[in-house]
């Protein structure tokens, strides 16, 4: 479980820990781009950069004016989460070859105790630290703050509420990109 420390600038300084939190990266589909046979493809959990070759497809109908081998490149930086094709597979140009969990536009969804609702404001900029060894905070924005019933609580039950906070990270480290990975968020505000 990754530890996440979330801080906001404010005059009073109190720390609130999440009851539960999850990292939700944007999944990007990567298509073959040409009809052909896959000759190589990245493996799940490989870290990739934008523009890096993640697969090579051999064209079915080679032409003299084109290279027979087509390099399929990553449209976003991140981590390969799923491979839909393997070497030797026949693919169409629009067929997905793999998914990448993008390290750009990552969401963190955190659940806090109901008494913290007044501390969170939509649109506030925050800083998130991933783990105790993280040297620099990551910039985040609070997207939404919603008071919701606690999971498993009956409708209208007293004290059975919590606050769900959704934060947007403009960029996240590769280590935090497993879709739905658990996290712990602490907010200083």
N, C-alpha and C positions, 0 to 999 in steps of 0.2 A: 504494500500500500504506500503510495507516495504521500508525503506530508506537504501540505500547501499552507503557507502563511499569507493571509490577505490583509493588507493595511490600507487605511485611508487617512488623509490628513484632516485633522480636526483639533479643536482646542482641548476637549476632554479626551482622555486616553484610556479606553477600556478595551479589553480583548474578548472576543466572542468566538468560540470554537463551533464548527459545524457538527451537527448530529450525524450527517451523512453527506458525501459529495462524490460526483463523478465527472470525469473528463470526457468530453464528447467532441472529437475532431470531425471535420468535414471530410466525407469520403468522396474521392475523385475516381471515376471510371476511366480506364485507359483502353482505347480500342486499337485494333490491329493496324488500321490505316490502309491496308491493301489485302487482296485475296492472296493467300499463300500458305506456306507451311512454317510453323514456328521452329526456329533453329536454336534459340536460347531465350530464357526469360528469368527475371529476377526471382529470388526466393522470398517467401513470407518472412517478415521481420527485418528485411534489408532496409537500411536507411538510404534514401535517395535525395538528390538535389534536383531542382528545376533544370530541365534540359539534359539530364543524364540518361543514357541509353538503359532502358529497363527490359527490352526484348528486341530480338531480331527476327524478321519474317522474310523468308525466301519467296519472291514473287512466283505465281503459277505461270504467268505468261510474260517471260522476260522480253524486254525491248532493247534494242541497241542503244537508244538514247537515254536509257535509265539504268541505274545500278540494279542488279537482280536482288540484292540484299537491302532491305529497308530497316533502318534503325528506328524503333519506337521509343520516344523520349518521354520522360516524366513531365507532365504539365504543371506540377506543383512539388515543392519539397515536402518530405515526410517519411512515412514508413509503409512498406508494402504490407497490406493486411491479408490479401487473398489473391491467389493466382487461379484464374479460370482456364488457363491453357498451359500445356507443358510442351517441351521439345518434341517435335514430331507431329503435333496436332495440326489439322487443316483448319484454317480460320477464314472468315469473310472479313472484308475491310471494316465493317461496323461492329464486329464482334468484340466484346470486352475480353481483354487478356488478363487484366489484373485491376485491383483496387489499391489506392494509396490513401492512407489517413494523412491528410494535409496538416503541416505544422503551422499553416496560416488560418486565421479565423476559427480558432478553437473555442468551444464553449465549456464552461465549468458550471455545473448545476449543483447547488449546495442547499442543504436543509438546516435551518437554525431554530432555536427555541422561540416561541411566540413573543416573548418579552423584548426581543431584539428588533422587532419590526420598525420602530421609530429611528433606528440607527442607520438604516439603509435607504439610499435615495437613487432612483433611476437616473442614469446619466453621469453619476459620480465616477471619477477616475480613481483607480486603486492600484496597488502594487501587490503582486503575488510572488511568494518565495516557494519554490519547489524543493522541499527537503532542507535539512540543516546545513548541507554543504554547498548550497546554491549561493554563489558570490553576489549576484546582481538580481534585483527584483524584476519581474515581468510586468509590463504595463497591461492593465485590464480596465474595462468599463462595465459598470453595472447596467445590464440590459433590462432586467425586470425584477420586481420585488412583489411577491404575492403571498398573502396569508391563506393557508390551506388547512383542511382537516388533517390531523395526524393519521398516518396509515393504520388501518385496522380499527379506528375509533368510530363509534356510532355517530350518526348525524346529530348535531346540536349538543354533543357531550361537552360539559364544562371543562376547560383546561386542555382539551384535546385538539389543539391547533399548533401549527408551526409556520415558519416563514421559508418560502422557497425563493432563492436568489439565483439568477442566471447572470453569469459574467462572460464577457467576450475578451479573449486574448488575441492580440494581433499576431503574435508568434509564440509558439511553445517549443520547448526542447523535445527532441525525438523520443526520449525516455518516457514522456508523459502521454504518448499518442495511442496507446492501446484503447480502441473504442470501448467506452463504458468503464474504464479502469477506475477503481475506487481511489478516493483522495480524502484528505482531511484539510478543511479550510479554517483558518483562524483570522478573524477580522479585528483590526485595531481601529476604533473610531470613538 
